[in-house]
């Protein structure tokens, strides 16, 4: 928790330029949700799943990595979260916490897979934990003036480099604390950042298909494909 409080504070002081129009820091305004989630993090973990950054209808709402509202309530068993309003909230991306009426597909698919395989959150968290590499949600502006969810790899190079320095440091400290055998990058960005940051750590780094519907390969039997990837890489049996 100290590691992520530090990351929250450091990332929260950063500023970003075009095409970033707004950025949210869920670790700041939804710290209560993250704290409840991290109650599952006690002890070492054999496997860390590493996501990229918060989605607007997942962690941005709940403070929980891939925190799709129904999965948070029904699988993680978290029924109340104290949420504050982001200081730069935009009307198109409101933060409503567990009252959010939209479902994040990526979170629904990821936690749905874990629920299908492990049955209960307690069984999953015995050896596993899901974290995000970057704590910030970015809302970018297109050339036509509309807003869209924006990933960290699209930041201006100098801003991306500074952010990655902070996130790399937090990831290294988290891995040193949790001592996993495997770090599984959820998608290419998280995988590459783990490969870069954890070059000196004794941990196996692998990759799975990102569950986002923006990824065409994820829209047909994503759970089956990812299960086979995890078995092939030796993460699961």
C-alpha positions as CSV (number, residue, x, y, z in Angstrom):
1,X,0.0,0.0,0.0
2,X,2.9,2.3,0.7
3,X,4.3,1.6,-2.8
4,X,1.0,2.6,-4.5
5,X,0.4,5.6,-2.2
6,X,3.8,6.9,-3.4
7,X,2.9,6.2,-7.0
8,X,-0.5,7.9,-6.6
9,X,1.2,11.0,-5.1
10,X,4.0,11.2,-7.7
11,X,1.8,10.5,-10.8
12,X,-0.8,13.0,-9.5
13,X,1.7,15.8,-9.7
14,X,2.4,15.2,-13.4
15,X,1.0,17.4,-16.2
16,X,0.2,16.4,-19.8
17,X,-0.1,18.2,-23.1
18,X,-2.1,17.7,-26.2
19,X,-3.7,15.4,-27.2
20,X,-4.5,14.7,-23.5
21,X,-7.5,16.7,-22.6
22,X,-8.3,15.3,-19.1
23,X,-6.6,12.7,-16.8
24,X,-8.0,11.0,-13.8
25,X,-6.1,9.5,-10.8
26,X,-8.4,6.7,-9.4
27,X,-5.9,5.9,-6.7
28,X,-6.5,9.4,-5.3
29,X,-10.3,9.7,-5.5
30,X,-11.2,6.0,-5.2
31,X,-8.5,5.0,-2.7
32,X,-11.1,3.3,-0.6
33,X,-11.9,0.8,-3.4
34,X,-8.2,0.1,-4.0
35,X,-7.6,-0.4,-0.3
36,X,-10.5,-2.9,0.0
37,X,-9.2,-4.8,-3.1
38,X,-5.6,-4.9,-1.7
39,X,-6.9,-6.7,1.4
40,X,-6.5,-9.7,-0.9
41,X,-2.8,-9.0,-1.5
42,X,-1.4,-10.4,1.8
43,X,1.7,-12.6,1.4
44,X,3.6,-13.6,-1.7
45,X,1.9,-14.4,-5.0
46,X,2.9,-17.0,-7.5
47,X,1.4,-15.0,-10.4
48,X,0.9,-11.3,-11.0
49,X,-1.3,-10.2,-13.9
50,X,-0.3,-6.8,-15.1
51,X,-2.6,-4.5,-16.9
52,X,-1.8,-1.2,-18.7
53,X,-3.9,1.6,-17.0
54,X,-7.4,2.3,-15.8
55,X,-10.3,2.1,-18.2
56,X,-13.1,4.7,-18.0
57,X,-15.8,2.3,-16.9
58,X,-13.6,0.0,-14.8
59,X,-10.8,1.1,-12.5
60,X,-11.7,4.8,-13.1
61,X,-15.0,4.0,-11.4
62,X,-14.0,1.7,-8.6
63,X,-10.2,2.1,-8.0
64,X,-9.8,-1.6,-8.7
65,X,-7.7,-2.9,-11.6
66,X,-10.1,-4.0,-14.4
67,X,-12.8,-3.1,-11.8
68,X,-16.0,-3.7,-13.8
69,X,-18.8,-2.9,-11.4
70,X,-20.6,-6.3,-11.5
71,X,-17.4,-8.2,-11.1
72,X,-16.4,-6.0,-8.1
73,X,-19.8,-6.7,-6.4
74,X,-20.4,-10.3,-7.4
75,X,-16.9,-11.8,-7.5
76,X,-14.8,-9.6,-5.3
77,X,-17.6,-9.1,-2.8
78,X,-17.0,-5.4,-2.5
79,X,-20.4,-3.7,-2.1
80,X,-19.6,-0.2,-1.0
81,X,-16.9,2.2,-2.1
82,X,-16.4,5.7,-0.9
83,X,-15.7,7.7,-4.1
84,X,-14.7,11.4,-4.5
85,X,-15.2,13.4,-7.6
86,X,-12.0,13.9,-9.8
87,X,-11.1,17.5,-9.8
88,X,-11.1,17.6,-13.6
89,X,-14.1,15.3,-14.3
90,X,-15.6,15.7,-17.8
91,X,-19.4,15.2,-18.3
92,X,-18.8,12.5,-20.9
93,X,-16.7,10.4,-18.5
94,X,-18.5,10.8,-15.1
95,X,-17.3,8.9,-12.1
96,X,-20.2,7.2,-10.3
97,X,-18.4,4.3,-8.5
98,X,-20.6,1.3,-8.0
99,X,-23.6,3.3,-9.3
100,X,-22.0,3.4,-12.8
101,X,-24.5,1.9,-15.3
102,X,-21.9,1.0,-17.9
103,X,-20.0,-2.3,-18.0
104,X,-16.3,-2.5,-18.9
105,X,-15.9,-5.4,-21.3
106,X,-12.2,-6.0,-20.5
107,X,-12.9,-6.3,-16.8
108,X,-15.9,-8.5,-17.4
109,X,-13.9,-10.9,-19.5
110,X,-10.9,-10.9,-17.2
111,X,-12.6,-11.4,-13.9
112,X,-15.1,-13.7,-15.6
113,X,-12.3,-16.0,-16.7
114,X,-10.9,-16.1,-13.1
115,X,-14.4,-16.8,-11.7
116,X,-14.9,-19.7,-14.1
117,X,-11.5,-21.3,-13.3
118,X,-11.3,-20.6,-9.5
119,X,-14.9,-20.3,-8.4
120,X,-14.3,-17.8,-5.6
121,X,-12.1,-14.7,-5.2
122,X,-10.4,-16.3,-2.2
123,X,-9.3,-19.2,-4.4
124,X,-7.9,-16.9,-7.0
125,X,-6.1,-14.6,-4.7
126,X,-4.3,-17.5,-2.9
127,X,-1.7,-17.4,-5.6
128,X,-2.7,-14.5,-7.9
129,X,-3.1,-10.8,-8.0
130,X,-4.0,-8.3,-10.7
131,X,-2.2,-4.9,-10.8
132,X,-2.1,-2.0,-13.3
133,X,1.2,-0.6,-14.5
134,X,0.0,3.0,-14.8
135,X,-2.5,4.5,-12.3
136,X,-3.8,7.2,-14.6
137,X,-6.7,7.3,-17.0
138,X,-6.2,9.5,-20.0
139,X,-8.9,11.2,-22.1
140,X,-7.6,12.4,-25.4
141,X,-9.0,14.8,-27.9
142,X,-9.1,13.8,-31.6
143,X,-8.3,16.1,-34.5
144,X,-12.0,16.6,-34.9
145,X,-12.4,17.7,-31.3
146,X,-14.2,14.6,-29.9
147,X,-13.0,12.8,-26.8
148,X,-11.7,9.2,-26.5
149,X,-10.0,6.9,-24.1
150,X,-6.3,7.2,-24.6
151,X,-3.5,4.8,-23.7
152,X,-0.1,5.8,-22.2
153,X,1.8,4.8,-25.3
154,X,0.1,7.7,-27.1
155,X,1.5,10.3,-24.7
156,X,4.2,12.9,-25.9
157,X,7.6,11.1,-25.7
158,X,9.0,13.2,-22.8
159,X,5.8,12.9,-20.8
160,X,5.6,9.1,-21.4
161,X,9.2,8.7,-20.4
162,X,8.7,10.5,-17.1
163,X,5.6,8.6,-16.3
164,X,7.2,5.3,-17.1
165,X,10.1,6.1,-14.7
166,X,7.6,6.4,-11.8
167,X,5.6,3.3,-12.9
168,X,8.8,1.2,-13.4
169,X,10.0,2.0,-9.9
170,X,6.6,1.1,-8.4
171,X,6.5,-2.2,-10.4
172,X,10.0,-3.2,-9.3
173,X,9.1,-2.5,-5.6
174,X,5.8,-4.4,-5.9
175,X,7.5,-7.4,-7.5
176,X,10.3,-7.3,-4.8
177,X,7.5,-7.4,-2.2
178,X,5.2,-10.0,-3.7
179,X,8.0,-12.3,-5.0
180,X,6.0,-13.9,-7.9
181,X,7.3,-16.6,-10.2
182,X,5.4,-15.2,-13.1
183,X,4.4,-11.7,-14.3
184,X,1.8,-11.9,-17.0
185,X,1.4,-8.8,-19.2
186,X,-2.2,-8.3,-20.3
187,X,-1.5,-7.1,-23.8
188,X,1.7,-5.9,-25.5
189,X,2.2,-2.6,-23.7
190,X,2.2,-4.1,-20.2
191,X,4.3,-7.0,-21.3
192,X,7.0,-4.7,-22.8
193,X,7.0,-2.5,-19.8
194,X,7.5,-5.5,-17.5
195,X,10.3,-6.8,-19.7
196,X,12.0,-3.4,-19.4
197,X,11.5,-2.7,-15.8
198,X,12.1,-6.2,-14.4
199,X,15.2,-7.0,-16.3
200,X,17.2,-7.6,-13.1
201,X,14.4,-9.5,-11.3
202,X,14.3,-13.3,-11.2
203,X,10.8,-13.7,-12.6
204,X,9.3,-15.2,-15.8
205,X,7.5,-12.7,-17.9
206,X,4.8,-13.8,-20.4
207,X,2.0,-12.2,-22.3
208,X,-1.7,-12.9,-22.9
209,X,-4.2,-11.5,-25.3
210,X,-5.7,-8.2,-24.1
211,X,-9.5,-8.6,-23.5
212,X,-10.5,-5.3,-25.0
213,X,-13.2,-5.4,-27.7
214,X,-11.0,-3.0,-29.7
215,X,-8.7,-6.0,-30.2
216,X,-10.4,-8.1,-32.9
217,X,-8.7,-11.4,-31.7
218,X,-10.4,-10.9,-28.3
219,X,-13.9,-11.0,-29.6
220,X,-14.1,-14.7,-30.3
221,X,-13.4,-17.2,-27.4
222,X,-11.0,-14.8,-25.6
223,X,-11.2,-17.0,-22.4
224,X,-10.3,-20.1,-24.3
225,X,-7.4,-18.5,-26.1
226,X,-6.0,-17.0,-23.0
227,X,-6.3,-20.2,-21.0
228,X,-4.3,-22.0,-23.7
229,X,-1.7,-19.3,-23.6
230,X,-1.4,-19.6,-19.8
231,X,-1.1,-23.4,-20.0
232,X,1.5,-23.2,-22.8
233,X,3.6,-20.7,-20.8
234,X,3.5,-22.8,-17.6
235,X,1.6,-20.3,-15.6
236,X,-1.5,-22.6,-15.3
237,X,-1.8,-26.4,-15.5
